[in-house]
Amino acid sequence: MTTPKRADAFGSQVFLALCGITASSVVSADVLTDSRASLELRNVYFNRDFRQEAAAQSKAEEWAQGLLLRYESGFTEGPVGIGIDALGLLGVKLDSSPARSGTGLLQVDREKPNRAQDDYGELGLTAKLRIDDSLLKLGTLQPKLPVALSNDSRLLPQTFRGAWLSSTHIRDLTLDLGRFDRINLRNSSDNEAMQVFSGGARNIVPGRSRTSDALDFAGASYRWTPNLSSSYHYAALDGIYRQHYFTLGHHLDLGAAGSLKSDLRGARSTDEGGSNVDNRAFGAMFTYKRGPQSFGLGYQQMSGDTGFAYVNGADGYLVNLVQVNDFGNEDERSWQARYDFDFTALGLPGLTFMTRYLSGDAVELAGRAEQGEEWERDTDLAYVVQGGPLKNLGLKWRNATVRSNFGPDIDENRLIVTYTVPLW
């Protein structure tokens, strides 16, 4: 994918100038004592077996080592506090081959599309300015917003580039406003123009603008009580779609009987610039927790002329977004049953277990009389070392089984080892 060189170069020059000013201010104000840094080591083995006999590739299997260096400075003193953050990322190939590439762990060689590069990396810088209870960030960003959700499901995280203003000046109210102009995918080292995700049975046609240079967003989140909160966010991927997103969350304390968590989400997405985006999404997840056990039930419904719209490479904020699928295809209705257990109650702190089953149907398949159906079963078993020289070492096994009459059948296993070292 190519990006407009002039706009990209201009944005880079402006940002580098800001970072230069910021870095100078940070050093001169001697705020290093308020800074913190860490190094995360992330080792991932990924195996996805395609079960169809006619599949072009029988499986995707790779093994890689990731290094994530994070630095967050403090702020200068005075009415306007200035600081700088940095994110250094490096991915190293441990095992791959042209017949098994495509896991999303490693960057693909542009001259040899089936071959993974030996390594890839990037340095992301973020200038930040704080005024009272408002914070402006410029540069590399990892938002966790309903309309812009950074993806961190592989070796290295996906990031956006742009400006993001967040304010908590009014008690219990958080306001967000910003613009992103580029996206860096989880297996890439390049900032690229954004696209809308159109895979699966989304049936989305981008229209005149296949790529976009601007994702504009604004939103408000309010906590009505300690147990009740709601939010509204708006986003526009310039030339492709506009979206309104509503959430409502509630936590009910049942005393000795446990607790009940409710998570309701609704979104309306419409076209812009000649695309055909037209989607209404509703999702609800209810989780009952008592002692070490949690039981969850979820339902999700898509309606309209297309599936759910979001930026390609990021994540869609859906209650049925799970390990492989998000069940956000055109007209799809899906339900989820989930069970979690914390082994601390059995004298094994740090050990957790999760399993869930999702089923979707009524998917509109373009050019086919039948409706689409799919299901997914996931299992996670994780352990975090609680003490000793390996304290906080994390081990996780993730298993998924997917069956579909319109997409690939998949058996998948991921083995993940993580260890974070605080540097200061």
N, C-alpha and C positions, 0 to 999 in steps of 0.2 A: 504494500500500500504506500502510495506516495503522499507527501504533505506539501502544502504551499511553502516553498523555501523562503520567500520574502517575509511572510507573516511569521513563520517559525523563527527566522533569524532575528527579526525585530523583537519578538517576545523574549528570546533568550538574552539579547543585549540589555533590555530593560531589567530583566530579572537579575542578571549578573551585576548590574550597577546597584540595584537595591541590596543584594547580598553583600557587595563590597562595602557599602555604607553601613549596613547592619553589623557586619563582622568587626569593622573598625570601632563602632560604638560599643559593642560587647566587650572587646578587649580593653578599650580605654576605661570602661566603667568597672572593670574587674569583677564581672558577675560569674566567673567560672566556679565560684564556691557554691552557687545555686544550680549548677548544671548537673546532669547525670548522663551516664553512657553505659551501654551494655552490648554484649556480643552474643547473639543467638546462633547456635549450631543446629542445623535441621537436616537430618538424613532421611531420605524418602525412597522406598522401593514401591513401584507401581506396576501392577499386572492387571490388564483388562483383556479378558478372553471373549472374542466374538463367536457366538455359538452357531451362527448360520454356516451351512456348508458352502454357500456361494459367496461368502464374504471376500472382498478384495484383499483383506489383510486378516489373518487368523487371530492375531493378538497384538496388543501394544504393551511392551514390557521394557521398563528402564529403571535405572538406579542412579541417584544423584545426591550430591552433598551441597547444601546451601549454607552461606554465612551471611548473617544480617547484623550489621553494625548500626546501632541507633545512638544518636547524640541529641540531647535537648538542653539548650542553654537556659540560664535565668534571664532576667530582664534588667535593663539599666534603670537607675532611679530617676524620679521626676514624674511629671504628669503624663508623659508618653514613654512607656517602657519599650525597649527594643531588644530583640533577641534573634537567634538563628538556630534552626534544627538541621540535622543532616541524617540521611539514610543511605548507607552503603550496602549494596547487594552484590553477591557473587554466587553463581551457580556453576558447579563442576560436574562433568559427566563421569560417572564411575562405570556404567555399563549401558550399552545401547547398540543397535544395529539398524540398517535401512529397513529390514523386514519387521522390526519391532518398534519403530519410532512412533511419535505422535501421542505421547501420554500427557503432554502439557507441562512436563517437568523442565524440559530443555529447549533452548532456542534452536530453531531449524535453520540449516544452512540455506541461504537464498539461492545459491548456484546449484545446490544438490538438495532438492526439497525433501527427500526421504532420509537425509542424514542429519543427525543432531550435532551441533557444534560442541567442541571439547569444553568450552566454558563461555560464560557471558556474564555481564555485570553492568552496574550503573551507579552513579552517585546522585542522589536527589537532595537538593537544598531548599530550605523553607525559611524565608524571612518572616518575622512576626512582630506586630506592634500591638501593645496593650494600652488602652485608655479606660480607666476605671474598670468596669466589668465587661468591656467589649474587647474582643481579640480579632485582629485581622492577620490572616496567613496568606503568603504569596509564594508560590512555587510548587513543590511536590507535596501532594495531599492524599490522605487515606480516609475519606469520609465514611461515616456509618449513618447515612440518611436514607429514608425510604425511597427517595428519587435518585440517589447516587450512593450505591453500596459497594465499597471496595472489596474485591475478591481476593481471598487468601487461602485458597483450597489446594494449592500445589506446593512447589518448592519455595518460590519467592512471591511476595504480594504484588498485586496489581495496583497501580497508582494513577491519580489524575494530576494534571498540571493546571494551575489557575489561581484564583483569588477566592477566599472564603472568610466572611465576616460573621462572627457569632457574638451574641450579646446576652448576658444574664442580668442586666441592670434592674429589671423588675423582678421581684421575688417570685419564684416558682415558674417564671416564664423564660423560655429560651427562644431567641430569634436567630434565624440563619438566612444569609443572603450571599450569593456568589455567582461566579462564572468559571467554568472549566473550558479550556480550549484544546487540550490534548489528553490522550489516554496512553498509558504504558502497560501493555499486557503482561500477564504473570510469567510468560516465557519469552519476553522480549527486552531489549535494552534501548528501544527507540520510542520517542513520543510520536504518536500517530493521530491523524484526524479520526473522529468518532463515527461509529455506525450504529444502527439499530440491530439488535439480535433478531434474526429471521429464521433460525434453525427449527428443527422438528416439524410440527404441523402448525407453525405460527400463521402461515399464509400471509405474511407481511411483504408488501412491495414498497420499497423506499421512495419511489417516485423520481423526480428530477435530481434530487440531492442524495447520492448514495453515501456521501460522507458529510460530516458537519464540523465546523470550527468552533461551535459554542453550545454548551449546555448551561443554560441560565436557570437558577433555582432560588426559591425563597420559602421560608417555612416558619411555623411557630409551634412550640410544644409547651403545654401547661399542665402543672401538677395541681389538681383541684384539692386533693387531700393526700396524705402520705401513701394511700393505697389506690388512688384513682388518678389517671393521667390521660391526656388526649393530645393529638397533634394534627396539623394540616400542613402539607407541603405541595408546592407547585414547581414544575420543571418544564422546560422547553428545549428539546434537542433541535436546534435551528434548522428549518427546512425539512424536518421529518415528522416530529410528533410533539404534542403538548399533553401534560399529565397533571391531574389533581389526585392527591393521596391523603386519605384520612385514617387515623388509628385511634383505638380506644383500648386502654389496658386497666385491669382491676385485679387487686389481690384481696381475697377474703380470708381472714383468719378465723378458723373454726375451733381454735383452742386445742384441747386434747384430741379432737377428731381430725386435726391436720389443717390443710389450707387448700384453697381453690384459686387458681390463676386463670384469668380470662384475657384473651388477646384477639381483638377484632380489627380487621383491615379492609379497606375499600378503596378502589382506584378507578378513575375514569381517564382513558387515554383517547385522544383524537388526532386526526391527521393535520399535517401542515406541509406546504410545498409540493403538493401532488401525490403524497403517499396515500396508502389506503388504511392507515392505522385507525381502528375503531374497536375499542375493548372496554368492557366493564368487568372488574375483578372484585370478588368478595372472598374473604377468608376468615375463619374463626378457629381458634385453638383453645381448648379448655384442659387444664392440667391439675389433677388432684394429687396432692403430696401428703403422705403420712409417714413419719419416721424416715427410714432410708429408701422408701419406695415412692415412685411417681408413676401415675397413669394418665396418659394424654389421649384426647380424641380431637380430631380436626376435620374441617370440611372446607372445600375451596370450589368456587364456581366461576367459570369464564363465560362471557356472553359478548355478542357483537360480531363484526365481520372479520376480526383477526384475533390472534392470541395476545397475551400481555406484552407490552413494549418496554424495553429498557436498553441501556447502552451495551453493545456487544463487548464481551470481555469482563464486564462488571457482573454483579449479581442482581437478580430481581428480588425485591422484598416481598416474598410470598410465604404463607405459613407452610406450604407444602414444597418449599425449596429444600431438597435433601441431598444426599451424596452424589447422585448422578442426574436426576431430573428435577424439574420444578413444577410439572403438571400445569403449565400455563399455556397450553395449546388452544386453538380456536374452539370455543363452546365446551371445553373440557370441564367435567365435574369430577372431583376426586375427594377421597376421605383418607384419614390417617389414624392409625392406632399405634401408640408408643408406650414403652415401659422402660423405666430407669431404676437402677439399684446402686446404692452407695454402700460398699463393704466395710465402711468404718464401724457400722453397727455390729459387725461380726469380728471386730478386732483387726481388720486389715485396712487401716487408713491409707488413702491415696489410690485405692483400687475402685474403679467404677465400671458399670455395664449399662449399655443401652441397646434396645432393639425396637424396630418399628416396621410397620407394613403399610404401604400405600397402594391404592387402586384407583385408576382413572378410566372414564369411558365417555361416550358421546362426542368424541373428537371429530370435528369436521375435516375430512380428507379431500383435498382438491382433486377433482377428476375421478373420484371413486364413490360408488354408491354406498358402500359399507361405512360404518363409523369406526373410529379408532379406539382401541383399548390398550391399556398398559398397566403393569404393576411393578412395584419395587420393594424389596426387603433389605433392610440395612441392619448391621450389627457392629457396635463399637465396644472394644474392651481396652481400657486405658489404666495405666499405673504411673503415679508420680512418686519418686523416692522422697521420703519424708525427712530423712536426716543423714548424717555422715558426710563423707567427702563428695558423694554424688547427689546431695540434696537438690531437689527440683529437676532431676533427670526424668524426662517423660518418655514413656513407651506406649504406643498405641497401635492396635490392629483394627482396621476398618474393612468390613466385608459388605459387598452389595450384589444382589441378583436382580436383573431387570429382564422383563419379558414384554414384548410389544408386537402388535400386528401391523405397525407402520414405521417402526424404528428398529435399530439393532437390538438383538438379544445379547445380554452382557452378564458375565460373571467377573467380579472385580475384587481384588485384594490390595490394600495399601498397608505397608509397615512403616511407621513414622517414629523416629527417635529425635527428641529435642533436648537441648541443654542450653540454658542461658547463664552467662557469666557477667555479673555486674562489674564494670570497670572502675566506676567511682560513683 
